[in-house]
Amino acid sequence: MSAYIFRRIFQSLLLILGVLVLVFFMVRLTGDPVALMVSREATNEQREAMRVALGLDRPLIVQFGDYMGGVLTGNLGQSLSLGLPNATLIGQRLPATFELALTSLIVALALSIPLGVLGGMHPGSPVDWLGRTVGLAGQTIHSVWLSMILILIFAVQLRWLPSFGRDGWESLILPTIALSLGSIGQLVRLARSTVLEVRRENFVRTAHAKGMSGQRVAFSHIAPNVAIPLISVIGIGFTYSLGGSVYIESVFSWPGLGSLLSNAIGDSDFPLVQSITIFIALFAITINLVTDILYGVFDPRIRQR
Amino acid sequence: MLRKLLIVVGIALLAVLPVQAQDAPMLVISLANDPTSLFPPRGADITAGNAASPLYDTLVTYDVDGNIVPELAESWEISEDGTVYTFVLRQGVTFHNGETFNADAVIATWETGSDDSNDYAQDYQVATSVEAVDEYTVQITTDGPKPLFMNQLTGWGIVPPAYIREVGIDAFEQAPVGAGPFRFVERIAGDRIVYEAFEDYWQEGLPLVGGVTFRIIPEPTTRLAAIQTGEIDIANRLSIDEAALLEGSDAVTLVSYPNDRVYYVAFKNIGNGEGSPLLDERVRQALNYAVNRQGIIDGIFGGGASLVDSFIISTNLGHNPEIQPYAYDPERASALLAEAGFADGFAISMGCPTDAYLSINEVCLAVQRDLGAIGIDLTVEFKTSNSFWSEAEYGAVGPMYVDSWSSGTGEALGRLEGALVPGNYYNTWHDDTITDLINQISVTVDRDERAALYSEIQTYMHENPPFIYLYAPQIFEATSASIEGYAPRANEGYDLTNVSKAG
């Protein structure tokens, strides 16, 4: 078991290193932040002074070393456009993003697990039909388009809900629907196919053959085996929500990490883009690691691979 | 780091959003992005300027028509040589923190504004000294004659001297204090900025609303939804398409006004423009005749833009109305090309900042089609705005490129200097006559003499065009029907002092 955990941790560290390198060089392809920071009439001397002040005149490899050193010592640097430490900015925006991502995850799980499991237990039934329709819709409807339609119907036409912002629970409803629909689609299909698969396993047939009631087979043989893959899906669902929040937060003016990131990209704010991307990547990698380890704990078959 | 974040998360999850009770209604205004700073020397771009301006009063300000009028200065005198400005200051003005406004406040504003850490320090460093003559008289000396200095002063938000000297600029930015009609209450990053009416404002009975809340709404369609539902009162900088969606709505008043921004296709005679056919002025005239600008305005902007005859638009100082925009005349264009020895046309490329401006891609393609009609094989190079503007002298594109340049001063000097004085970062055209005229304008303090020079450069630039002049757009703004007393301005600034809101 511990060999398995160490292997997974080592793989995660490699992945993090890859993300750091990729992020550093990719944001530098997006342009010169100084051009966007000073007024257009600024002279060449003023531009050069700003470049020196920001450390952008140094060779790329020196900047990279500086950046890696900062990341390793927990110093994420300072935003170019907002003039505050990146850690502070991320801290300010994190609660809003977590609120939205968690709510979406809970809604997605509460709807998709029952639909998927019931559909898998009774293929071809009306519940299964509903589940498959929802699954298909969730995977094909684009969340940004859905957001705009939701705003037009529920905010502009019906005036039931606010069209933007974060002002109490009413304003959480529309972004939650928009953000969770994609996960719902994925989760319903996954839960359904897992149940179908487990139902075909030999041990289930054996349980039926030895005269166990259908209900007991479902709870003591099928449920534990369905639960295992779902653990990892919950982790994936949460990181998926974080990623999706970049679009959804911008549409709904939700003051979270996602809207901060899209602003930072627009401003060529290298340090801030790097910090947010690294933060989200670290978060996703950690969640994956934890779910993988849990997976191993619950399913002895995995450890042996 | 992570632990710190977790603590922050914990606290924030527990916190309940504060709700403020106000007697007079709050004005709610959308901003397209989170302002960089509420301290004017660090946030002088339009969004930050709009957000910060209700906090500060300035020595002089613009009226609705763009004229410079007194605010915290009651009167002023300018020395013969145009370098020494003496202001008599208003008495009985207090800052939000109770400090009294006097000459020392102007000195502190200049000192902190000139700090090299500020993005817009150059707007303050233009003054070489600021001295108190007595408590309510201040003398400002500029580095040579600066005709636009009074315009620059409209951006000097006056700050309380004791407070800013005590806490420093970084802390001031987080809790800004001024002598304006509204005082700072709170700022929630990425979400909102809240001000309340300042009860001791020096103009009795003003402001008329209980406060102002700026809401940050990056997505244009969401801004449109929010103005229709009444969640916001003012939505600015709408495109003609967006404005069209609001037509016929009872809850919304739609206004349009001309923006002081010229769109043009620039030519290079340096860098990759050296030796190109563009060096011949007949070719440049031909290109101006070849583009169907009225077609672009009608077809792409639904009529929401006007023709320009030069770099000086009709509302700018010194504009000569007798000069007419180039007509659409492809035959004349072909004749001029033939005269210049390019009867069969030539191949050239043109940069296009694909995400920078409204409908700019369509404009680039229209130019390509029109120039194609007189035999010019134009390649359009689409670039994102960042890479388009990243290189000095537009090194990434050319020898032609589409661009625009705005002005907030009512005069064309800023864009003339930026685009046409050699050595500047975005200069790509060297013409000694133009440079000489601009250098004269930039040291002529007398307004009438300056106006005459502008007319002269307008005439010259019309006959020797360094650009294909395209159009100046209209800007659309939507206000909710419940507000009164709001007038949009060509420089896109806000004056909310006299705005009232029903209910």
Interface residues (C-beta under 8 A of the other chain):
Chain A: T30 G31 D32 A35 L36 M37 V38 S39 R40 E41 A42 T43 N44 Q46 R47 A49 M50 A53 G74 L76 S81 L82 G83 A87 L89 I90 G91 Q92 R93 L94 P95 A96 F98 E99 M148 I151 L152 A155 V156 R159 P162 S163 F164 G165 R166 D167 G168 S250 V251 F252 S253 P255 G256 S259 L260 S262 N263 G266 S268
Chain B: M1 K4 L5 V8 V9 A12 L13 L17 N33 D34 T36 S37 R42 A44 D45 D116 S117 D119 Y120 Q122 D170 E173 I188 A189 G190 D191 R192 R215 I216 I217 P218 E219 T221 T222 A225 A226 Q228 T229 E231 T384 S385 N386 S387 W389 S390 E391 A392 W405 G414 E417 G418 G423 N424 Y425 Y426
